[in-house]
Amino acid sequence: MAKTDITSYPKEKIKILFLENISDKAVKNFRGHGYVQVEKISKAMTEEELIKEIKDVHILGIRSKTLITKNVLAAAKKLQAIGCFCIGVNQVDLDEATKSGVAVFNAPYSNTRSVAELVIGAAIMLIRRIPDKNKAAHEGIWMKESQGSYELRGKTIGIIGYGNIGSQVSVLAEALGLKVIFYDVETKLPLGNAEDAKSLKTLLGKADIITLHVPDNSQTKNLLGKINLKHCKKGSILINYARGEVVDLGMLRKLILDGHIAGAAIDVFPVEPEKNGDRFRTPLQDCPNVLLTPHIGGSTEEAQQNIGEDVSLKLFNYLEKGITFGSQSIPALALPPQEGSHRILHIHNNVPGVLSEINTQLSKNKINILGQYLKTNEEIGYVVLDVDKQLSSRALQLLKEVKETIKVRMLY
C-alpha cells in the first residue's frame, strides 16, 4: 500500500471540537491517530456560542441538542466534517451543509440493541402493571394481585416502522413467544415468523402491544393522533421510543384515563429540557400504568462506545482517505490509495461541464491524472483525483479556480 503521509495540512494543526459529553472513546481514537488539538465540552452550545467557537474548527462532534444552522455553517470557514454521535441528523441543516461541502456523518445502527432491549423491558413492566405496584409500594401500600396482569407469551406486538430498531425488536419479541406483526411505508422482508399487517389501522386493531420506530418527518407527525389512537385495540399498551412528535400525548392521556389504552411507555417528547435538572411537564404525568423516561432509549455505556467508534472511523476515513461512505451530505465514494501520487478532493455544484473543465485545465498544464473518481447527488458533485506528485501544488491551485467549486482540499 502506498505511503500516505499528509503533506497539505499536518494533523497537529487540525482542530477538533466535541460537544455534549461525547464518549471518551472518540477522543482517545482521535488522539491515538495523532490529532492533538481535541477539545471536549460536556454541554451543548447555543447558535451564538457556536458561531464564536467554530471559525477555526475543522471537525465538529455533536449529539442531538446542538443545532447546526445556516448561520453556524456560514461562520465555519474551515469546517470539513460534522460527526453526529447519535442516530439522526435532524439537528443539522443538511441542505446548507451540502451547499457548503461539509460532510455530515452519523451512527444509525450503533444503539439499536439498547433501544430494542428497553422496549421489551417496558412491555413486560406495563403488561404486568408494575408502575402502579411500584408506586404503591413506595407509598407503603401492599398491592399483591393478578388482576390486569398478563404474560407476554402468546400476545401480539405491533411494530410501526420495521427498520434497524423495529426489526431487532421483532427478533427479541418472537424469542419471548410473542406474535409479531409490523407496518412500514416501504416493503420490508419479515424476519422469522413476523407478518406484514398491510395497513396501520389493521395493526392497531390487532396488537396488544404497539411500539413505534419511525423517523421524524411531516408524514409521521401525530401519526398516532386523535383518529388513529382510537383504532387501538381496547386494553392495548403503547410504547414510543422513536420521536416526540409522533404521538398526540393529550389524546393518549384521555384514552388511558378512559381505560381504552391500558398503559404507555414514553421516552421522547415534543419539547424536552435542555439539560439535566430542568423542570419537565407532560400530559402523561400522574396517569396510571405509565413509564416516563428522559430520552434514554439508546443511553447505555455500550451504545455510546459503539457510536464513538463508528462516527470516529467515518471521520478518519474522510480526513485521511477521502472516503464518504455514511455521509448524509456528500455523495458516497470509497477508493484505494494510488502509488506515487498526491490526492486532491474537489466538491462542486452539480452542473454540467465541471468535470470537463477540471480535465481540460489539468491537461492544458500537462498534469497527468493517475486516477479519477466522481460521484454526484442532486446538489453537488464529489471528485477525487490522484495526480503526479511533482505537479500537485499547481493542480490544487487550478482546481480552486474551476467554476462552481465549493471546496478543494489536498489530502496527501
Secondary structure, DSSP 8 states (H G I E B T S, - for coil): -------SS-GGG-EEEE-TT--HHHHHHHHHTT--EEEE-SS---HHHHHHHGGG-SEEEE-SS--B-HHHHHH-TT--EEEE-SS--TTB-HHHHHHHT-EEE--TTTTHHHHHHHHHHHHHHHHTTHHHHHHHHHTT------TT---STT-EEEEE--SHHHHHHHHHHHHTT-EEEEE-SS-----TT-EE-SSHHHHHHH-SEEEE----STTTTTTBSHHHHTTS-TTEEEEE-S-TTSB-HHHHHHHHHTTSEEEEEE---SS--SSTT-----TTTT-TTEEE-SS-TT-SHHHHHHHHHHHHHHHHHHHHH---TTBSSS--------TTEEEEEEEEE--TTHHHHHHHHHHHTT--EEEEEEEE-SSEEEEEEEEEGGGHHHHHHHHHTSTTEEEEEE--
